Amino acid sequence: MSKEFEARKKDHIRLALDSSNQASEDNGNGFERLKFDHRALTNLNFEDVDIRAKVLGQQKPTPFFVSSMTAGHSESYNINRNLCAAAHENGWMMAVGSQRRELTDDSAAKEWQEIRKEFPSLSLISNIGLAQLITSTTNQTKKLTENLGAEALIIHCNILQECIQEEGTPQFKGGLEAIDKISKEISLPIIIKECGAGFSENDFIKLQKTSVSAVDVSGYGGTHWGRIEGGRAIKEQTKQVAEAFKSWGTSTLDSLLNAEDANFNKELWVSGGLKTGLDAAKGICLGASAAGFAGALLESATISAEAVSKKMKVIEAQLKTAMICSESEFIKDLTIDKLSAN
Ligand SMILES: Cc1cc2nc3c(=O)[nH]c(=O)nc-3n(C[C@H](O)[C@H](O)[C@H](O)COP(=O)(O)O)c2cc1C
């Protein structure tokens, strides 16, 4: 493994744990602009609340997923093992970090063989960057999903990060065609996500015409890659560019609203700055079928599976509390009319 790759992945974890690289330190994911109408006369008992969710056409125990973080370096096995153990215990889906290293190094897939053996029934989702998808063959991409025993493939868009990263690959020409091609050539569902900068109405109009199954908005409001790559920068020019882009991005809320404006009729997932089950509940009211957490789980993932599991249980209890207090027995009862402007 190249020393540069190893150092970059470790920098990302260290800097993602620094709160100044969280956009939520300035302004939020947008959900602070909305609140639930409180139903004092809710006709439910807490134990009636049912958080099972339909995601990609399948019934899941919860609508939650671990949003892609890391893979392929010396610290990633422990982090991923902690996340997978907790996801398995709590009925979350687990989206892994970029499997880029596996494209050039077969031994990198070992990380997953051990995890798969331990958690054979865990819902695992593969991940590759759009810049790498463009330059890979269908067979190479398919192999990534086979390495994991994945039930879906996430392709991440991260143009801001690639532009500011000094060793980045900001080559995205032909991306939409590559997305459509892989969606037709691989039998698994394809999910397109951002990494904390969200999607415009124009993006949804473009993606509507492809064969992808879902979009995870991963909007502005949490982990911010302009800040993280700015924090890693060595050159003065990069630092100055990054400084101007530290608040760049479309909030998670606005990204969901952009999907609605575009009449986007594929599945929507919500992530980007989600900190609580209440944030997740608001995203579900706005049309999302699944809700993802990355930065909010990272610190606990560096500690233990038990620490991650504790966080997941709090998030689940927060979702259930939002549901009973808004008289929502089932996930499908979380609808936009339950929210009003804050
Ligand atoms: C340490 C770290 C590494 C990440 N690596 C990836 C990655 O490899 N692939 C990806 O799609 N997203 C990656 N992300 C982005 C997250 O999946 C997510 O989109 C983003 O952090 C916004 O969500 P958050 O505010 O909950 O952190 C990473 C995030 C973190 C914190």
The ligand as an ORCA input file, in Angstrom:
! r2SCAN-3c Opt
* xyz 0 1
  C     -13.622      9.877      7.994
  C     -14.625      9.912      6.883
  C     -14.345      9.258      5.688
  C     -15.277      9.262      4.639
  N     -15.010      8.525      3.519
  C     -15.999      8.381      2.584
  C     -15.844      7.462      1.513
  O     -14.846      6.771      1.400
  N     -16.861      7.357      0.612
  C     -18.016      8.109      0.722
  O     -18.942      7.955     -0.083
  N     -18.159      9.000      1.718
  C     -17.198      9.137      2.652
  N     -17.379     10.001      3.701
  C     -18.539     10.926      3.670
  C     -19.710     10.435      4.483
  O     -20.241      9.228      3.987
  C     -20.836     11.491      4.510
  O     -21.366     11.643      3.217
  C     -20.355     12.844      4.999
  O     -19.400     12.691      6.021
  C     -21.509     13.690      5.523
  O     -22.181     13.015      6.588
  P     -21.921     13.365      8.142
  O     -22.176     14.833      8.286
  O     -22.881     12.489      8.884
  O     -20.489     13.034      8.450
  C     -16.493      9.994      4.772
  C     -16.757     10.652      5.979
  C     -15.865     10.607      7.030
  C     -16.223     11.305      8.324
*
